[in-house]
Amino acid sequence: MKKTLAILLSTAIILLSGCDSGNAPSASTAAETIAAAAISETVGQPETTAEETSAAAKESPAETPAEETLPAAVTYPVTVTDQLGREVVIEQEPEKLVSGYYISTSLLIALGLEDKLTGIEAKAKSRSIYRLSAPQILDLPSVGTAKEFDLEGCAALEPDLIVLPAKLKTVIPSLEELGLTVIAVNPESKALLEEAVTLLGTATNTAARAAELLAFHDRQLKPLTEALSGIGSDQAPSVYLASNSSLLAAAGPAMYQNSLIEQAAGTNAASEITADYWADISYEQLLAWDPEYIILAADAEYTVDSVLQDETLRDCRAVAAGNVYQFPNAIEAWDSPVPSSILGSMWLASVIHPDIYPADGWKQAVTEYYETFYDFTPDLENLYSTAE
């Protein structure tokens, strides 16, 4: 009975947690009902002995962790608060989805919604994760990019729900004037990424799958944090994370990449940057920071060798020691706020703390993650791909 109480209360906590991220009031009511039922379930019940528990376990199969913590189905209409702080009413469970952002597209696939997608962002064919997990979406109509969004093309698809990045907030009023429902996501920190997962799980009635996704993240983060717990702030190596377009474009504290570095027990060499996006810097600035590691984005348009051979950087600690690496890129960009980004922190930890956190840990997690949420087995021997 204690186990039943723990299971039901755990479910209630998940539902209440979802409400904090903008879920409908009905989820709170459901959580309270579950908690009350859990208490009622145990009132007046005798303690179960170890022998009785063992016998019961033999008579019935054990529940899986996922079954123990599944949130209730969403009841529509549901009101969510998106990551622009907008309250959005979703009248019915969406059957036709449009995603104008590769982060949300990857997340919708992880939630098992690839067959509901009717339109996606431009350059989809360059995303290996789509080809590996949902090749049927590669030929869907494009709704453009954050810089050139195709409003008319998007509207012509008559979607039930549109998911856009927060940077496209200026097109949202026009879409709403056409009677379309839009939510915006902005997963630029660990907390905001988790909030985005919960938000889309609620909006699309995949809250249970979203909870499983977050549970995977927590299962991986805990041993990573424990393994690196002995590294003090004065021992954490400085890491410079460069953008895909240029070595001289840095990720500051306002970007998700900062969370990724910190989770790997590193310090962001560009911590003084105040911009909320990639900030252009000079060679002089990079040399002044003198990072111990230089890490290139997964989809960098330049190479590790080009950095190692750059005469301007020969006195930089990272270059002098050969500590220049690129994030794996054969599956997807773990250095961006995709649902799998915990794998990026794990990979980075194995690079900057190889004696404490060996590669075996993240490799096992990579296989589990993609087999569970994307239905394919990754090729761990070929984590780097050449240009298509």
C-alpha positions as CSV (number, residue, x, y, z in Angstrom):
1,M,0.0,0.0,0.0
2,K,2.8,2.4,0.7
3,K,4.0,1.8,-2.8
4,T,0.6,2.6,-4.2
5,L,0.6,5.8,-2.2
6,A,4.0,6.8,-3.5
7,I,3.0,6.0,-7.1
8,L,-0.2,8.0,-6.9
9,L,1.4,10.9,-5.0
10,S,4.2,10.9,-7.6
11,T,1.6,11.2,-10.4
12,A,-0.1,14.1,-8.5
13,I,3.2,15.9,-8.2
14,I,3.9,15.6,-11.9
15,L,0.5,17.0,-12.8
16,L,0.8,19.8,-10.3
17,S,4.3,20.5,-11.7
18,G,2.8,20.7,-15.2
19,C,0.3,23.4,-14.0
20,D,3.2,25.6,-12.9
21,S,4.4,25.6,-16.5
22,G,1.1,26.8,-17.8
23,N,-1.1,23.7,-18.0
24,A,-4.8,23.7,-17.6
25,P,-6.5,24.0,-14.2
26,S,-8.1,20.6,-14.9
27,A,-4.6,19.0,-14.4
28,S,-4.4,20.5,-10.9
29,T,-7.8,19.1,-10.1
30,A,-6.8,15.7,-11.4
31,A,-3.7,15.8,-9.3
32,E,-5.6,16.7,-6.2
33,T,-8.0,13.8,-6.9
34,I,-5.2,11.4,-7.3
35,A,-3.6,12.5,-4.0
36,A,-6.9,12.2,-2.2
37,A,-7.4,8.7,-3.6
38,A,-3.9,7.7,-2.5
39,I,-4.6,8.8,1.1
40,S,-8.0,7.0,1.0
41,E,-6.4,3.9,-0.4
42,T,-4.1,3.6,2.7
43,V,-6.4,4.5,5.5
44,G,-7.0,1.6,7.8
45,Q,-4.8,-0.7,5.7
46,P,-2.5,-3.0,7.7
47,E,1.3,-3.0,7.0
48,T,2.4,-5.6,4.4
49,T,5.1,-8.0,5.5
50,A,8.2,-8.7,3.4
51,E,6.9,-12.2,2.8
52,E,3.5,-11.0,1.6
53,T,5.2,-8.5,-0.7
54,S,7.4,-11.2,-2.2
55,A,4.4,-13.5,-2.7
56,A,2.4,-10.7,-4.4
57,A,5.3,-9.9,-6.7
58,K,5.4,-13.5,-7.9
59,E,1.7,-13.5,-8.6
60,S,1.6,-10.3,-10.7
61,P,4.2,-8.7,-12.9
62,A,5.8,-5.5,-11.6
63,E,4.8,-2.2,-13.0
64,T,7.3,-0.3,-15.0
65,P,8.5,3.1,-13.8
66,A,6.8,4.7,-16.8
67,E,3.4,3.1,-15.8
68,E,3.9,4.3,-12.2
69,T,4.2,7.9,-13.1
70,L,2.0,8.5,-16.1
71,P,0.0,11.8,-16.0
72,A,-3.6,11.7,-16.9
73,A,-4.8,12.4,-20.4
74,V,-5.4,16.1,-21.2
75,T,-9.0,17.3,-21.3
76,Y,-9.9,19.8,-23.9
77,P,-10.3,22.7,-24.2
78,V,-7.1,23.3,-22.4
79,T,-5.3,26.6,-21.6
80,V,-1.6,26.7,-21.7
81,T,0.9,29.5,-21.1
82,D,3.5,29.6,-23.8
83,Q,7.1,30.8,-23.4
84,L,6.2,34.3,-24.4
85,G,3.8,34.4,-21.4
86,R,0.8,34.2,-23.7
87,E,-2.3,32.3,-22.5
88,V,-3.5,30.1,-25.4
89,V,-6.7,28.1,-25.5
90,I,-6.5,24.9,-27.5
91,E,-10.1,23.9,-28.2
92,Q,-9.5,20.3,-29.4
93,E,-6.7,17.8,-29.5
94,P,-4.6,18.9,-32.5
95,E,-4.5,16.5,-35.4
96,K,-2.6,18.7,-37.9
97,L,0.7,20.3,-36.6
98,V,3.1,22.8,-38.1
99,S,6.5,23.4,-36.5
100,G,8.6,26.4,-37.6
101,Y,11.6,25.5,-35.5
102,Y,13.9,22.5,-35.6
103,I,13.9,22.3,-31.8
104,S,10.1,21.9,-31.6
105,T,10.1,19.5,-34.6
106,S,12.6,17.2,-32.9
107,L,10.6,17.4,-29.7
108,L,7.3,16.6,-31.5
109,I,9.0,13.5,-33.0
110,A,10.2,12.4,-29.6
111,L,6.6,12.8,-28.4
112,G,5.5,10.4,-31.1
113,L,3.7,13.0,-33.2
114,E,5.6,12.8,-36.5
115,D,2.5,11.5,-38.4
116,K,0.6,14.6,-37.3
117,L,3.1,17.0,-38.8
118,T,1.9,18.8,-42.0
119,G,4.5,21.4,-42.3
120,I,8.0,22.0,-40.9
121,E,10.9,24.5,-41.0
122,A,13.1,25.0,-44.0
123,K,16.3,23.0,-44.4
124,A,14.7,19.9,-43.0
125,K,16.6,17.6,-45.3
126,S,19.8,18.7,-43.7
127,R,18.7,17.2,-40.3
128,S,20.0,13.7,-39.9
129,I,17.6,13.1,-37.0
130,Y,14.6,13.4,-39.4
131,R,16.1,11.0,-41.9
132,L,16.9,8.5,-39.2
133,S,13.6,8.6,-37.2
134,A,10.9,10.1,-39.4
135,P,11.9,10.1,-43.1
136,Q,8.3,10.7,-44.1
137,I,8.5,14.3,-42.9
138,L,11.4,15.3,-45.2
139,D,9.1,16.2,-48.1
140,L,6.5,18.1,-46.1
141,P,5.9,21.7,-47.1
142,S,8.3,24.2,-45.7
143,V,7.1,27.2,-43.7
144,G,10.4,29.0,-44.0
145,T,12.8,30.2,-41.4
146,A,12.9,32.5,-38.5
147,K,14.3,35.2,-40.8
148,E,11.9,34.4,-43.7
149,F,8.7,32.8,-42.4
150,D,6.1,31.8,-45.0
151,L,2.9,33.1,-43.3
152,E,0.6,32.4,-46.3
153,G,2.1,29.0,-46.9
154,C,1.7,28.1,-43.2
155,A,-1.9,29.2,-43.2
156,A,-2.7,27.2,-46.4
157,L,-1.9,24.0,-44.5
158,E,-4.8,24.7,-42.1
159,P,-3.1,23.4,-39.0
160,D,-4.8,22.9,-35.7
161,L,-1.7,24.0,-33.9
162,I,1.4,25.9,-34.9
163,V,4.6,25.8,-32.8
164,L,7.1,28.7,-33.4
165,P,10.3,29.9,-31.8
166,A,9.9,33.0,-29.6
167,K,12.0,35.0,-32.1
168,L,9.0,34.8,-34.5
169,K,6.7,36.5,-32.1
170,T,6.0,39.3,-34.6
171,V,4.1,36.9,-37.0
172,I,1.9,35.4,-34.3
173,P,-0.8,38.2,-34.4
174,S,-1.2,37.8,-38.2
175,L,-1.6,34.0,-37.8
176,E,-4.2,34.5,-35.0
177,E,-6.1,37.0,-37.2
178,L,-6.6,34.1,-39.6
179,G,-8.1,32.0,-36.8
180,L,-5.0,29.8,-36.2
181,T,-3.7,28.7,-32.8
182,V,-0.1,29.4,-32.1
183,I,2.3,28.6,-29.2
184,A,5.8,29.9,-28.9
185,V,8.8,28.1,-27.3
186,N,12.1,29.5,-26.1
187,P,14.2,26.7,-24.6
188,E,17.2,28.8,-23.8
189,S,18.1,27.2,-20.4
190,K,17.7,23.8,-18.8
191,A,14.6,25.0,-17.0
192,L,13.1,26.5,-20.1
193,L,13.8,23.3,-22.1
194,E,12.0,21.2,-19.5
195,E,9.1,23.8,-19.5
196,A,8.9,23.5,-23.3
197,V,8.7,19.7,-23.1
198,T,5.8,20.0,-20.6
199,L,4.1,22.7,-22.7
200,L,4.1,20.7,-25.9
201,G,3.1,17.5,-24.0
202,T,0.0,19.3,-22.6
203,A,-0.9,21.0,-25.8
204,T,-0.8,17.8,-27.8
205,N,-2.2,15.3,-25.3
206,T,1.2,13.6,-24.9
207,A,1.8,14.5,-21.3
208,A,2.7,11.0,-20.4
209,R,5.4,10.8,-23.1
210,A,6.7,14.2,-22.1
211,A,7.0,13.0,-18.5
212,E,9.0,9.9,-19.7
213,L,11.3,12.3,-21.7
214,L,12.0,14.4,-18.6
215,A,12.5,11.3,-16.5
216,F,15.2,10.1,-18.9
217,H,16.9,13.5,-18.6
218,D,16.9,13.3,-14.8
219,R,18.1,9.7,-14.8
220,Q,21.2,10.8,-16.8
221,L,21.8,14.1,-15.1
222,K,22.0,12.6,-11.6
223,P,24.9,10.2,-12.1
224,L,26.7,12.9,-14.2
225,T,26.3,15.4,-11.4
226,E,27.5,12.9,-8.8
227,A,30.5,11.9,-10.9
228,L,31.6,15.5,-11.3
229,S,30.7,16.6,-7.7
230,G,34.2,16.7,-6.5
231,I,35.2,19.4,-9.1
232,G,35.2,22.8,-7.5
233,S,34.6,26.0,-9.4
234,D,38.3,26.8,-9.2
235,Q,39.0,23.4,-10.9
236,A,36.5,23.6,-13.6
237,P,38.2,24.1,-17.0
238,S,37.3,27.1,-19.1
239,V,35.4,26.1,-22.3
240,Y,34.9,28.3,-25.3
241,L,31.9,27.1,-27.4
242,A,31.9,28.5,-30.9
243,S,29.0,28.8,-33.3
244,N,28.3,26.9,-36.5
245,S,29.1,29.8,-38.7
246,S,32.3,31.2,-37.2
247,L,34.9,30.4,-34.6
248,L,34.6,34.0,-33.6
249,A,31.0,33.9,-32.5
250,A,30.5,33.0,-28.8
251,A,27.7,31.6,-26.7
252,G,27.2,33.7,-23.6
253,P,25.3,33.0,-20.3
254,A,21.9,33.8,-21.8
255,M,22.1,30.8,-24.2
256,Y,21.3,27.2,-23.6
257,Q,24.9,26.3,-24.4
258,N,25.9,27.9,-21.1
259,S,23.8,25.3,-19.2
260,L,25.4,22.6,-21.2
261,I,28.9,23.7,-20.2
262,E,28.0,24.0,-16.5
263,Q,26.3,20.6,-16.4
264,A,29.6,19.2,-17.7
265,A,31.5,20.9,-14.8
266,G,33.1,23.5,-17.0
267,T,33.1,27.3,-16.9
268,N,32.0,29.4,-19.9
269,A,35.0,31.3,-21.2
270,A,32.5,33.8,-22.7
271,S,30.7,34.4,-19.4
272,E,31.0,38.2,-19.7
273,I,28.9,38.2,-22.9
274,T,25.6,40.0,-22.4
275,A,23.9,39.2,-25.8
276,D,21.1,36.6,-25.8
277,Y,22.3,35.1,-29.1
278,W,25.7,34.3,-30.6
279,A,28.0,37.3,-30.1
280,D,30.7,38.2,-32.6
281,I,34.1,38.6,-31.0
282,S,37.7,39.3,-32.1
283,Y,40.8,37.1,-32.1
284,E,42.1,39.5,-29.4
285,Q,39.2,38.7,-27.2
286,L,39.5,35.0,-27.6
287,L,43.2,35.1,-26.8
288,A,42.5,37.2,-23.7
289,W,40.0,34.6,-22.5
290,D,42.6,31.9,-23.3
291,P,40.3,29.0,-22.8
292,E,41.6,25.5,-21.9
293,Y,39.1,23.9,-24.4
294,I,37.6,25.1,-27.7
295,I,34.5,23.3,-28.7
296,L,33.0,23.6,-32.1
297,A,29.2,23.4,-32.8
298,A,28.0,20.1,-34.2
299,D,27.2,21.7,-37.6
300,A,30.2,24.0,-37.8
301,E,31.1,25.2,-41.3
302,Y,34.8,25.0,-40.4
303,T,36.9,22.2,-39.0
304,V,38.9,21.3,-35.9
305,D,42.1,21.2,-38.1
306,S,41.5,24.7,-39.3
307,V,41.4,25.9,-35.7
308,L,44.5,23.9,-34.7
309,Q,46.4,25.3,-37.7
310,D,45.4,28.9,-37.2
311,E,48.6,30.7,-36.5
312,T,46.8,33.5,-34.7
313,L,45.8,31.1,-32.0
314,R,49.0,29.1,-31.6
315,D,49.6,30.6,-28.1
316,C,46.0,29.9,-26.9
317,R,46.0,27.1,-24.3
318,A,43.4,25.0,-26.0
319,V,45.2,25.1,-29.4
320,A,48.7,24.6,-27.8
321,A,47.5,21.5,-26.0
322,G,45.4,20.2,-28.9
323,N,42.2,20.6,-26.9
324,V,40.0,21.5,-29.8
325,Y,36.9,19.3,-30.4
326,Q,33.7,19.3,-32.3
327,F,30.3,18.0,-31.0
328,P,29.2,14.8,-32.7
329,N,27.0,15.6,-35.7
330,A,25.8,12.4,-37.3
331,I,22.5,12.3,-35.4
332,E,21.7,15.8,-34.3
333,A,23.2,18.9,-32.7
334,W,23.6,18.0,-29.0
335,D,25.0,21.5,-28.4
336,S,21.6,23.1,-29.0
337,P,18.4,22.9,-26.8
338,V,17.0,19.8,-28.5
339,P,15.4,17.2,-26.1
340,S,18.5,15.1,-26.3
341,S,20.9,17.8,-25.2
342,I,21.7,16.1,-21.9
343,L,23.7,13.8,-24.1
344,G,25.7,16.9,-25.1
345,S,26.6,17.6,-21.5
346,M,27.6,14.0,-21.0
347,W,29.8,14.0,-24.2
348,L,31.4,17.3,-23.1
349,A,32.1,15.9,-19.6
350,S,34.0,13.0,-21.1
351,V,36.1,15.4,-23.2
352,I,37.1,17.8,-20.4
353,H,37.1,15.3,-17.6
354,P,38.1,12.0,-19.2
355,D,39.6,10.5,-16.1
356,I,36.5,11.1,-14.1
357,Y,33.7,10.6,-16.7
358,P,34.7,8.1,-19.4
359,A,32.9,7.9,-22.7
360,D,31.1,4.6,-21.9
361,G,28.5,6.4,-19.8
362,W,27.2,8.7,-22.6
363,K,27.4,6.0,-25.3
364,Q,25.1,3.7,-23.4
365,A,22.7,6.6,-22.8
366,V,22.7,7.6,-26.5
367,T,21.6,4.1,-27.5
368,E,18.9,4.0,-24.9
369,Y,17.6,7.5,-25.8
370,Y,17.2,7.0,-29.5
371,E,15.9,3.5,-29.3
372,T,13.2,4.7,-26.7
373,F,12.1,8.0,-28.2
374,Y,13.1,7.8,-31.9
375,D,12.8,4.1,-32.7
376,F,16.3,3.6,-34.2
377,T,19.6,2.3,-33.0
378,P,22.4,4.9,-33.4
379,D,25.7,4.0,-35.0
380,L,28.1,4.7,-32.2
381,E,31.1,4.0,-34.4
382,N,30.2,6.8,-36.8
383,L,29.2,9.8,-34.8
384,Y,30.6,12.3,-37.3
385,S,29.3,12.8,-40.7
386,T,30.5,14.6,-43.8
387,A,28.5,17.2,-45.6
388,E,25.5,15.9,-47.6
